[in-house]
Amino acid sequence: MNLDANEKLLFQSEEKEKLAAELIIAEEEKEKLAAELVIAKEEKEKLAAELVIALEFRIAATAFESQEGMFITDANNRILRVNKAYIRISGYSAEEVIGQKPKLFSSGRQEKVFYKAMWDSINSTDAWEGEIWNSRKNGDIYPGHMTITAVKDTNGMVSNYVAMIIDITLDKAASEEINNLAYFDPLTKLPNRRLLLDELNLALTINARTHQYGALLFIDLDHLKTLNNTRGHDVGNLLLKQVTTRLTESVREGDTIARLGCNEFVVVLENLSPQAIKATAQTKQMAKKILFTLTQPYSLNAIKYHCTLSIGATIFNGHELGSEELLKQADIAMYQSKDAGRNSLCFFNQTMLEAITIRAEMENELHKAIKQNQFQLYYQIQVNGSGQALGAEALIRWQHPERGQISPFNFIPLAEETGLILPIGQWVLDTACAQLKKWQQNPLTQDLVLAVNVSAKQFHQEDFIEQVKTTLQRHQIIPDRLKLELTESMLVENISDIIIKMNTLRKIGILFSLDDFGTGYSSLQYLKRLPINQLKIDQSFVRDLITDAHDRIIVRTIIAMSHSLGIDVIAEGVETVEEKQFLLNKGCTHYQGYLFSKPVPIDEFEALLKSG
């Protein structure tokens, strides 16, 4: 029993020792496993670090081979590495540039001060950025946008320089093109209005300091539109280029030439005499030289062409007037030159400006008159040899609320120039037809014919025929009670269109009278083709009929020709019994003039009819 107990205790002790040994082995295994885990973790971290470094190298390599040119130098500024983009930009191979200094790429355009400023920036801020002109291997010079960055080691010392450059040739060209479009005329390459004003302002500043006069010449080429329409714009453009060449050769170095519009050029003359009279003489001399040069024959695609021009001039000294005001003065003087017969020079004076101001005021007043219906028709009776009323001529009057009645001689020419004659002419036609409608309802006036003046601009409208037809229909008048008076000068242009329109309107019954006959240049060949019902002898021939033998011959000829063509004839401006009798003796039996009545308002006209 005791032996068994001892054996049992011994066995238990051995088991205990065995278990302890196993525990020791397990602990050792655990420590070994922990160590292995630590090693695995370190290996993993090392691998991760290597992967990061590899990725960074890959990113750096990719960035280095970007589309931007790039090269790296050492601290002594010798090239260590260059990317493919820079090889493509510069034209050099990698072998040709490695070991060289960036001076290899210098264009020679920048001076030492440029590079000094560059290195001052790099040394103080570790970077520089800006535009630079570099040279390719083949010698071509190109603009580039460059960035240089200094790379420092852990001790703060520069170890490398990294340069990146972009070729901005196309950007530069686009910028220059935009600048050219903004400041230069595309055809002639001359400064445009914008650059001219800049140059003129600079000239004003310089003249204010030097007290020397300057001058503006405003040059307008006559009839360029006609050349374009008949020969084509390519021929017109060729003329403009040749004019530009001649102008450039005519003026002094330092003077500015600009093209403002289709056929308008401006020359700025600087550094003239400090004395106004002498400066004016110098300007006149230069203008005469330009006139002579530009009016010599041109050869335009085998076409010999003679050009005329009109020049307006004004002189200036300092900032007494602004650039826009000076241009306005020269422009006004140019139009005065046109009015004087073209191919001449005219200097600006204050009288011109006053006339332009009055004209502008009159134009504004005309617009108001149309809107506010300030016009009124007057009627001048037309009679036969017995004094019987045949009808009347409707004559417009402007009843101005402040100036009173304004004669058509004072506003019709302006209305023609501005195009306001179109609404005014339609008002006259509409008002005349409304009056005819009233006359048709009265036995005393139902047979009267009313003559209405039609301007060339009004008649040449594409829809003129429709306008007349619409007006007739609106008022429901008999067409042959309306007589349209055309001036002889209208027959100079587009006679075929005139004949077509007249025939169309004649077919519906409208009558035609040719006004101011004998004062224009109409061809008898055309006259016989026109559906004219009446010729009106101009009052300038009637006025001196009794005393001037030439006028008597002209009047007799017109009357005889009218009879030969089967056309009625009427004389206007008849003021004396003697004039009427002479006309009657020569076969003219219709009259209009102060002998019978001056133009009067409708009430007075109808009272005149009743008294007759």
C-alpha positions as CSV (number, residue, x, y, z in Angstrom):
1,M,0.0,0.0,0.0
2,N,2.8,2.3,0.9
3,L,4.8,1.2,-2.1
4,D,1.9,1.9,-4.3
5,A,1.5,5.3,-2.8
6,N,5.2,6.1,-3.3
7,E,5.1,4.9,-6.8
8,K,2.0,7.0,-7.4
9,L,3.7,10.0,-5.9
10,L,6.8,9.4,-8.0
11,F,4.7,9.0,-11.1
12,Q,2.9,12.3,-10.3
13,S,6.3,14.0,-9.8
14,E,7.6,12.8,-13.2
15,E,4.4,13.9,-14.8
16,K,4.7,17.2,-13.2
17,E,8.3,17.6,-14.4
18,K,7.3,16.5,-17.8
19,L,4.4,19.0,-17.9
20,A,6.8,21.7,-16.8
21,A,9.2,20.8,-19.5
22,E,6.5,20.9,-22.0
23,L,5.4,24.3,-20.7
24,I,9.0,25.5,-21.1
25,I,9.1,24.2,-24.6
26,A,5.8,25.9,-25.3
27,E,7.0,29.2,-24.0
28,E,10.2,28.9,-26.1
29,E,8.0,28.1,-29.1
30,K,5.8,31.1,-28.3
31,E,8.8,33.4,-28.0
32,K,10.2,31.9,-31.2
33,L,6.9,32.5,-33.0
34,A,6.7,36.1,-31.6
35,A,10.2,36.7,-32.9
36,E,9.2,35.3,-36.2
37,L,6.2,37.5,-36.2
38,V,8.4,40.6,-35.5
39,I,10.7,39.6,-38.3
40,A,7.7,39.1,-40.7
41,K,6.4,42.5,-39.7
42,E,9.7,44.1,-40.3
43,E,10.0,42.4,-43.7
44,K,6.5,43.5,-44.5
45,E,7.3,47.1,-43.5
46,K,10.5,46.9,-45.5
47,L,8.6,45.6,-48.5
48,A,6.0,48.3,-48.2
49,A,8.7,50.9,-48.0
50,E,10.4,49.5,-51.1
51,L,7.0,49.6,-52.9
52,V,6.5,53.2,-51.9
53,I,10.0,54.1,-53.1
54,A,9.4,52.2,-56.3
55,L,6.1,54.0,-56.8
56,E,7.7,57.4,-56.1
57,F,10.4,56.6,-58.6
58,R,7.8,55.5,-61.1
59,I,5.8,58.7,-60.6
60,A,9.0,60.8,-60.8
61,A,10.0,59.0,-64.0
62,T,6.6,59.5,-65.5
63,A,6.6,63.2,-64.5
64,F,10.1,63.6,-65.9
65,E,8.9,62.2,-69.2
66,S,5.9,64.6,-69.4
67,Q,5.0,66.9,-72.3
68,E,6.9,69.7,-70.7
69,G,10.6,69.9,-71.5
70,M,12.8,69.2,-68.5
71,F,16.4,68.9,-67.6
72,I,18.3,68.5,-64.3
73,T,21.7,70.0,-63.6
74,D,24.2,69.5,-60.7
75,A,25.2,72.2,-58.3
76,N,27.7,73.5,-60.9
77,N,24.9,73.9,-63.5
78,R,26.0,71.0,-65.7
79,I,23.3,69.0,-67.2
80,L,22.9,65.5,-65.7
81,R,19.7,64.4,-67.3
82,V,17.3,65.6,-70.0
83,N,13.8,64.3,-70.9
84,K,12.4,63.3,-74.3
85,A,10.1,66.4,-74.4
86,Y,13.1,68.7,-74.2
87,I,15.0,66.7,-76.8
88,R,12.0,67.2,-79.1
89,I,11.8,70.9,-78.3
90,S,15.5,71.7,-78.6
91,G,16.5,69.3,-81.4
92,Y,19.5,68.1,-79.5
93,S,20.1,64.5,-78.5
94,A,20.6,63.5,-74.8
95,E,24.3,62.7,-75.5
96,E,24.8,66.2,-77.0
97,V,23.5,68.0,-73.9
98,I,24.6,65.9,-70.9
99,G,27.6,67.5,-69.4
100,Q,26.9,70.8,-71.1
101,K,25.7,74.0,-69.4
102,P,22.3,75.5,-70.3
103,K,24.1,78.3,-72.0
104,L,24.1,75.9,-75.0
105,F,20.4,76.9,-75.6
106,S,20.9,80.6,-75.3
107,S,19.4,82.7,-78.2
108,G,21.5,85.8,-77.5
109,R,18.3,87.9,-77.3
110,Q,18.5,88.4,-73.6
111,E,21.1,90.7,-72.1
112,K,23.3,90.1,-69.0
113,V,20.9,92.0,-66.8
114,F,18.1,89.5,-67.7
115,Y,20.2,86.5,-66.4
116,K,21.4,88.4,-63.4
117,A,17.8,89.0,-62.3
118,M,17.1,85.3,-62.9
119,W,19.9,84.1,-60.7
120,D,19.1,86.7,-58.1
121,S,15.7,85.2,-57.8
122,I,16.9,81.6,-57.7
123,N,19.5,82.4,-55.0
124,S,17.1,84.3,-52.8
125,T,13.9,82.2,-53.3
126,D,15.2,78.9,-54.7
127,A,13.0,79.5,-57.9
128,W,12.5,81.6,-61.0
129,E,9.7,81.7,-63.5
130,G,9.2,83.7,-66.7
131,E,9.4,83.9,-70.5
132,I,12.7,83.3,-72.2
133,W,14.0,83.1,-75.8
134,N,15.9,79.9,-76.5
135,S,17.7,78.6,-79.5
136,R,17.1,75.1,-81.1
137,K,20.0,73.1,-82.6
138,N,19.1,74.3,-86.1
139,G,19.4,77.9,-85.0
140,D,15.7,78.7,-84.8
141,I,14.8,80.9,-82.0
142,Y,11.6,80.2,-80.1
143,P,9.8,81.7,-77.0
144,G,9.5,79.5,-73.9
145,H,7.9,79.7,-70.5
146,M,10.5,78.4,-68.1
147,T,10.5,77.4,-64.4
148,I,13.8,76.8,-62.5
149,T,13.8,75.2,-59.0
150,A,16.8,74.7,-56.7
151,V,17.0,71.3,-54.9
152,K,18.8,71.2,-51.6
153,D,20.3,68.3,-49.5
154,T,19.7,67.7,-45.8
155,N,22.4,70.2,-45.0
156,G,20.6,72.9,-46.9
157,M,23.1,73.0,-49.7
158,V,22.1,73.2,-53.4
159,S,22.6,69.8,-54.9
160,N,20.6,70.2,-58.2
161,Y,18.6,72.5,-60.4
162,V,15.5,71.4,-62.1
163,A,14.4,73.3,-65.2
164,M,11.0,72.9,-66.9
165,I,10.2,74.7,-70.2
166,I,7.1,74.9,-72.5
167,D,7.4,76.0,-76.1
168,I,4.9,78.9,-76.4
169,T,5.5,79.6,-80.1
170,L,1.9,79.0,-81.0
171,D,0.6,80.9,-78.0
172,K,2.8,83.8,-78.9
173,A,1.7,83.7,-82.5
174,A,-2.0,83.6,-81.4
175,S,-1.3,86.5,-79.1
176,E,0.3,88.5,-81.8
177,E,-2.6,87.7,-84.2
178,I,-5.1,88.9,-81.6
179,N,-3.0,92.1,-81.1
180,N,-2.9,92.6,-84.9
181,L,-6.6,92.2,-85.1
182,A,-7.1,94.6,-82.3
183,Y,-4.8,97.3,-83.5
184,F,-4.1,96.9,-87.2
185,D,-6.2,96.8,-90.4
186,P,-6.0,93.2,-91.8
187,L,-5.8,94.3,-95.5
188,T,-3.3,97.1,-95.4
189,K,-1.5,96.2,-92.1
190,L,-1.8,99.9,-91.2
191,P,-2.9,101.0,-87.7
192,N,-6.7,101.0,-87.2
193,R,-8.7,103.6,-85.4
194,R,-7.9,102.2,-82.0
195,L,-4.1,102.4,-82.4
196,L,-4.4,105.7,-84.3
197,L,-6.1,107.3,-81.2
198,D,-3.3,106.0,-79.0
199,E,-0.7,107.4,-81.4
200,L,-2.5,110.7,-81.7
201,N,-2.8,111.0,-77.9
202,L,1.0,110.4,-77.6
203,A,1.6,113.1,-80.3
204,L,-0.6,115.6,-78.4
205,T,1.5,114.9,-75.3
206,I,4.8,115.4,-77.1
207,N,3.6,118.5,-78.9
208,A,2.5,120.0,-75.6
209,R,6.0,119.6,-74.3
210,T,7.9,120.7,-77.4
211,H,5.3,123.4,-78.4
212,Q,5.5,122.3,-82.0
213,Y,2.4,121.9,-84.1
214,G,1.1,118.7,-85.5
215,A,-1.6,118.1,-88.1
216,L,-4.2,115.6,-89.2
217,L,-4.9,114.8,-92.8
218,F,-8.2,112.9,-93.4
219,I,-8.1,111.3,-96.8
220,D,-11.1,109.8,-98.6
221,L,-10.8,107.9,-101.9
222,D,-13.6,108.9,-104.2
223,H,-15.8,106.2,-105.9
224,L,-14.2,103.1,-104.4
225,K,-17.7,101.6,-104.0
226,T,-18.3,102.0,-107.7
227,L,-14.9,100.3,-108.4
228,N,-15.9,97.4,-106.1
229,N,-19.3,97.0,-107.7
230,T,-18.1,97.1,-111.3
231,R,-14.7,95.4,-111.1
232,G,-15.0,93.3,-107.9
233,H,-13.7,93.7,-104.4
234,D,-10.4,92.0,-105.3
235,V,-9.6,95.0,-107.6
236,G,-10.7,97.5,-104.9
237,N,-8.5,95.8,-102.4
238,L,-5.5,95.9,-104.8
239,L,-6.1,99.7,-105.1
240,L,-6.1,100.1,-101.3
241,K,-2.8,98.2,-101.0
242,Q,-1.2,100.4,-103.7
243,V,-2.5,103.5,-102.0
244,T,-1.0,102.3,-98.8
245,T,2.4,101.8,-100.4
246,R,2.3,105.3,-102.0
247,L,1.2,106.9,-98.8
248,T,4.0,105.3,-96.9
249,E,6.5,106.5,-99.4
250,S,5.0,110.1,-99.4
251,V,5.2,110.9,-95.7
252,R,8.2,111.4,-93.4
253,E,9.6,108.8,-91.1
254,G,7.9,109.0,-87.8
255,D,4.5,110.2,-89.2
256,T,1.6,107.8,-88.6
257,I,-0.7,106.4,-91.3
258,A,-3.9,104.7,-90.4
259,R,-6.9,103.2,-92.2
260,L,-10.2,104.0,-90.6
261,G,-12.8,102.7,-92.9
262,C,-13.4,101.2,-96.4
263,N,-11.9,104.2,-98.3
264,E,-10.7,106.4,-95.4
265,F,-7.1,107.0,-94.4
266,V,-5.6,109.4,-91.8
267,V,-2.1,110.8,-91.6
268,V,-0.7,112.3,-88.4
269,L,2.0,114.8,-89.1
270,E,4.3,115.5,-86.1
271,N,7.1,118.0,-85.3
272,L,5.9,120.8,-87.5
273,S,6.8,124.4,-86.9
274,P,6.0,126.0,-83.6
275,Q,4.4,128.8,-85.6
276,A,0.8,128.2,-86.7
277,I,1.1,129.8,-90.1
278,K,4.3,128.0,-91.0
279,A,2.8,124.7,-89.7
280,T,-0.2,125.2,-91.9
281,A,2.1,125.8,-94.9
282,Q,4.0,122.6,-94.1
283,T,0.7,120.7,-93.9
284,K,-0.5,122.1,-97.2
285,Q,2.8,121.1,-98.9
286,M,2.5,117.5,-97.6
287,A,-1.1,117.3,-98.6
288,K,-0.3,118.5,-102.1
289,K,2.5,115.8,-102.3
290,I,0.0,113.2,-101.3
291,L,-2.6,114.4,-103.8
292,F,-0.1,114.3,-106.6
293,T,1.2,110.8,-105.7
294,L,-2.2,109.2,-105.1
295,T,-3.8,110.6,-108.3
296,Q,-1.2,109.1,-110.6
297,P,-2.6,106.2,-112.7
298,Y,-2.8,102.7,-111.1
299,S,-2.4,99.4,-112.8
300,L,-5.0,97.0,-111.3
301,N,-4.9,93.6,-112.9
302,A,-4.2,95.1,-116.3
303,I,-6.8,97.8,-115.7
304,K,-5.5,101.4,-115.9
305,Y,-7.4,103.3,-113.1
306,H,-7.4,107.0,-112.2
307,C,-8.3,107.8,-108.6
308,T,-9.4,111.1,-107.2
309,L,-9.5,111.9,-103.5
310,S,-10.7,114.5,-101.0
311,I,-8.5,115.7,-98.1
312,G,-9.5,117.5,-95.0
313,A,-6.9,119.0,-92.6
314,T,-6.7,120.4,-89.2
315,I,-3.6,121.5,-87.1
316,F,-3.2,121.0,-83.4
317,N,-0.8,122.0,-80.5
318,G,-1.0,120.2,-77.2
319,H,-4.2,119.1,-75.5
320,E,-6.3,122.0,-76.5
321,L,-8.6,119.5,-78.2
322,G,-9.0,115.8,-77.7
323,S,-8.1,113.2,-80.4
324,E,-11.8,112.4,-81.2
325,E,-12.5,116.1,-81.7
326,L,-9.5,116.5,-84.0
327,L,-10.7,113.6,-86.1
328,K,-14.1,115.1,-86.3
329,Q,-12.7,118.4,-87.5
330,A,-10.5,116.8,-90.2
331,D,-13.6,114.7,-91.2
332,I,-15.7,117.8,-91.6
333,A,-13.0,119.5,-93.6
334,M,-12.8,116.4,-95.9
335,Y,-16.5,116.6,-96.7
336,Q,-16.1,120.3,-97.4
337,S,-13.4,119.3,-99.9
338,K,-15.8,116.9,-101.5
339,D,-18.5,119.6,-101.8
340,A,-15.9,121.8,-103.4
341,G,-15.4,119.4,-106.3
342,R,-13.1,116.7,-104.9
343,N,-9.4,116.2,-105.7
344,S,-8.6,119.1,-103.4
345,L,-7.5,120.0,-99.8
346,C,-9.7,121.9,-97.4
347,F,-8.6,123.1,-93.9
348,F,-11.1,123.0,-91.0
349,N,-12.6,126.3,-89.8
350,Q,-15.2,127.1,-87.2
351,T,-17.8,128.1,-89.8
352,M,-17.8,124.4,-90.9
353,L,-18.5,123.2,-87.4
354,E,-21.4,125.7,-87.0
355,A,-22.9,124.5,-90.3
356,I,-22.6,120.9,-89.2
357,T,-24.2,121.7,-85.8
358,I,-27.1,123.4,-87.5
359,R,-27.5,120.5,-89.8
360,A,-27.5,118.0,-86.9
361,E,-30.1,120.1,-85.1
362,M,-32.2,120.3,-88.3
363,E,-32.0,116.5,-88.6
364,N,-33.2,116.0,-85.1
365,E,-36.0,118.5,-85.6
366,L,-37.0,116.6,-88.8
367,H,-37.4,113.4,-86.8
368,K,-39.7,115.2,-84.4
369,A,-41.6,116.7,-87.3
370,I,-42.4,113.3,-88.7
371,K,-43.5,111.9,-85.3
372,Q,-45.5,115.0,-84.4
373,N,-47.1,115.5,-87.9
374,Q,-45.8,119.0,-88.3
375,F,-46.1,119.0,-92.1
376,Q,-48.8,120.6,-94.2
377,L,-49.6,120.4,-97.9
378,Y,-50.0,123.7,-99.9
379,Y,-51.7,123.7,-103.3
380,Q,-50.6,125.7,-106.4
381,I,-53.3,125.9,-109.1
382,Q,-52.6,124.8,-112.7
383,V,-54.8,126.3,-115.4
384,N,-55.3,126.2,-119.1
385,G,-55.2,129.1,-121.6
386,S,-58.7,130.2,-120.5
387,G,-57.8,130.3,-116.8
388,Q,-59.8,127.2,-116.1
389,A,-58.5,125.1,-113.2
390,L,-57.0,121.8,-114.4
391,G,-55.6,120.7,-111.0
392,A,-52.8,121.6,-108.7
393,E,-49.4,120.7,-107.5
394,A,-49.1,119.6,-103.9
395,L,-46.2,121.3,-102.2
396,I,-45.0,120.4,-98.7
397,R,-44.5,123.0,-96.0
398,W,-43.0,122.4,-92.5
399,Q,-45.0,124.2,-89.8
400,H,-42.4,124.4,-87.1
401,P,-43.9,125.1,-83.6
402,E,-41.1,127.6,-82.8
403,R,-39.6,128.8,-86.1
404,G,-42.8,129.0,-88.0
405,Q,-43.1,127.9,-91.6
406,I,-39.9,126.4,-93.1
407,S,-39.5,126.2,-96.9
408,P,-38.9,122.8,-98.5
409,F,-35.7,124.3,-100.0
410,N,-34.3,124.4,-96.5
411,F,-35.1,120.8,-95.4
412,I,-35.8,118.6,-98.5
413,P,-32.1,118.3,-99.4
414,L,-31.3,117.2,-95.9
415,A,-34.2,114.8,-95.9
416,E,-32.8,113.3,-99.1
417,E,-29.3,112.8,-97.6
418,T,-30.6,111.2,-94.4
419,G,-33.2,109.0,-96.0
420,L,-36.0,110.8,-94.1
421,I,-37.4,111.7,-97.5
422,L,-38.9,108.2,-97.5
423,P,-41.4,108.6,-94.6
424,I,-42.0,112.2,-95.7
425,G,-42.6,111.2,-99.3
426,Q,-45.1,108.6,-98.2
427,W,-46.9,111.1,-96.0
428,V,-47.2,113.5,-99.0
429,L,-48.6,110.7,-101.2
430,D,-51.0,109.6,-98.5
431,T,-52.2,113.1,-97.7
432,A,-52.6,114.0,-101.4
433,C,-54.7,110.9,-102.1
434,A,-56.9,111.6,-99.0
435,Q,-57.5,115.1,-100.6
436,L,-58.3,113.6,-104.0
437,K,-60.9,111.3,-102.3
438,K,-62.6,114.4,-101.0
439,W,-62.5,116.2,-104.4
440,Q,-64.0,113.1,-106.1
441,Q,-67.1,113.6,-104.0
442,N,-67.6,117.3,-105.1
443,P,-68.8,118.1,-108.6
444,L,-66.7,121.3,-108.5
445,T,-63.4,119.4,-108.0
446,Q,-64.0,115.8,-109.2
447,D,-62.1,116.3,-112.4
448,L,-59.0,118.0,-110.9
449,V,-55.7,116.3,-111.2
450,L,-53.3,116.5,-108.3
451,A,-49.5,116.4,-109.0
452,V,-47.2,115.0,-106.3
453,N,-43.4,115.3,-106.4
454,V,-41.5,112.0,-106.0
455,S,-37.8,111.9,-105.1
456,A,-35.3,109.6,-106.7
457,K,-34.7,107.7,-103.5
458,Q,-38.4,107.2,-103.0
459,F,-39.0,106.1,-106.6
460,H,-36.1,103.6,-106.5
461,Q,-37.5,101.7,-103.5
462,E,-38.1,98.1,-104.4
463,D,-41.7,98.2,-103.1
464,F,-42.6,101.7,-104.5
465,I,-45.2,100.3,-106.9
466,E,-46.9,98.4,-104.0
467,Q,-46.8,101.5,-101.8
468,V,-48.6,103.5,-104.5
469,K,-51.2,100.8,-105.2
470,T,-51.8,100.3,-101.5
471,T,-52.3,104.0,-101.0
472,L,-54.8,104.2,-104.0
473,Q,-56.8,101.3,-102.7
474,R,-56.9,102.7,-99.1
475,H,-58.4,105.9,-100.3
476,Q,-60.3,104.5,-103.2
477,I,-59.4,107.2,-105.7
478,I,-59.5,107.2,-109.5
479,P,-55.8,106.6,-110.5
480,D,-55.8,109.1,-113.4
481,R,-56.5,111.9,-111.0
482,L,-53.0,111.4,-109.5
483,K,-49.9,112.7,-111.4
484,L,-46.4,111.8,-110.2
485,E,-43.8,114.4,-110.9
486,L,-40.3,113.1,-111.5
487,T,-37.2,115.3,-112.0
488,E,-35.2,115.0,-115.2
489,S,-32.0,114.4,-113.2
490,M,-33.5,111.0,-112.0
491,L,-33.1,109.7,-115.5
492,V,-29.3,109.6,-115.2
493,E,-29.2,106.3,-113.2
494,N,-30.9,103.0,-113.7
495,I,-33.1,104.1,-116.5
496,S,-34.3,100.5,-117.3
497,D,-35.7,100.2,-113.7
498,I,-37.4,103.6,-114.1
499,I,-39.1,102.6,-117.4
500,I,-40.4,99.3,-115.9
501,K,-41.9,101.0,-112.9
502,M,-43.4,103.9,-114.9
503,N,-45.0,101.5,-117.3
504,T,-46.4,99.4,-114.5
505,L,-48.0,102.4,-112.8
506,R,-49.1,103.9,-116.1
507,K,-51.1,100.7,-116.9
508,I,-53.3,101.3,-113.8
509,G,-54.0,104.9,-114.9
510,I,-51.4,107.0,-113.0
511,L,-50.1,110.0,-114.9
512,F,-46.5,111.2,-115.1
513,S,-45.0,114.6,-115.5
514,L,-41.3,115.3,-116.1
515,D,-40.4,118.2,-113.9
516,D,-37.6,120.8,-114.4
517,F,-37.3,119.8,-118.0
518,G,-34.3,121.3,-119.8
519,T,-32.1,121.6,-116.7
520,G,-30.9,118.0,-116.6
521,Y,-29.1,115.6,-119.0
522,S,-31.8,113.2,-120.1
523,S,-31.4,111.5,-123.4
524,L,-34.0,112.0,-126.1
525,Q,-33.5,108.3,-126.8
526,Y,-34.8,107.5,-123.3
527,L,-37.4,110.2,-123.4
528,K,-39.4,108.6,-126.2
529,R,-39.4,105.3,-124.3
530,L,-40.9,106.8,-121.1
531,P,-44.6,106.9,-120.7
532,I,-44.6,110.6,-120.0
533,N,-47.9,112.5,-120.1
534,Q,-46.5,115.9,-119.6
535,L,-43.3,117.9,-119.7
536,K,-42.9,120.9,-117.3
537,I,-40.8,123.8,-118.6
538,D,-38.6,124.9,-115.7
539,Q,-39.2,128.3,-114.3
540,S,-35.5,129.3,-114.8
541,F,-36.3,129.5,-118.6
542,V,-39.7,131.2,-118.0
543,R,-38.3,133.9,-115.7
544,D,-36.2,135.7,-118.4
545,L,-38.4,134.7,-121.3
546,I,-39.1,138.2,-122.4
547,T,-35.6,139.6,-122.2
548,D,-33.4,136.6,-123.0
549,A,-33.3,135.3,-126.6
550,H,-31.6,132.0,-125.6
551,D,-34.4,131.2,-123.1
552,R,-37.0,131.9,-125.8
553,I,-35.2,129.5,-128.2
554,I,-35.1,126.8,-125.5
555,V,-38.8,127.2,-124.6
556,R,-39.9,127.1,-128.3
557,T,-37.8,123.9,-128.8
558,I,-39.3,122.2,-125.8
559,I,-42.8,123.1,-126.9
560,A,-42.2,121.9,-130.4
561,M,-40.6,118.7,-129.3
562,S,-43.5,117.9,-126.9
563,H,-46.0,118.3,-129.7
564,S,-43.9,116.1,-131.9
565,L,-43.9,113.4,-129.3
566,G,-47.5,113.8,-128.5
567,I,-46.8,114.9,-124.9
568,D,-48.6,117.7,-123.1
569,V,-46.5,120.7,-121.9
570,I,-46.9,123.0,-119.0
571,A,-44.9,126.0,-117.9
572,E,-44.2,126.8,-114.3
573,G,-43.1,130.1,-112.8
574,V,-45.4,132.1,-115.0
575,E,-45.7,135.5,-113.3
576,T,-46.7,138.1,-116.0
577,V,-49.3,138.3,-118.7
578,E,-46.5,138.8,-121.2
579,E,-44.9,135.5,-120.3
580,K,-48.3,133.7,-120.6
581,Q,-49.0,135.3,-124.0
582,F,-45.6,134.3,-125.4
583,L,-46.1,130.8,-124.2
584,L,-49.6,130.7,-125.6
585,N,-48.4,132.0,-129.0
586,K,-45.8,129.2,-129.1
587,G,-48.4,126.5,-128.4
588,C,-48.1,126.1,-124.6
589,T,-51.6,126.2,-123.1
590,H,-51.1,125.0,-119.5
591,Y,-49.6,127.2,-116.8
592,Q,-48.6,127.4,-113.2
593,G,-47.3,130.4,-111.4
594,Y,-47.9,133.5,-109.2
595,L,-49.8,135.1,-112.1
596,F,-52.6,132.7,-111.1
597,S,-51.9,131.9,-107.5
598,K,-49.1,131.2,-105.1
599,P,-49.2,127.9,-103.2
600,V,-51.9,128.2,-100.5
601,P,-53.5,125.9,-97.8
602,I,-56.4,123.8,-98.9
603,D,-59.1,126.2,-97.6
604,E,-57.7,129.1,-99.6
605,F,-57.2,126.9,-102.7
606,E,-60.9,125.7,-102.6
607,A,-62.0,129.3,-102.1
608,L,-60.0,130.3,-105.2
609,L,-61.8,127.6,-107.2
610,K,-65.2,128.9,-106.1
611,S,-64.3,132.5,-106.9
612,G,-63.1,131.4,-110.4
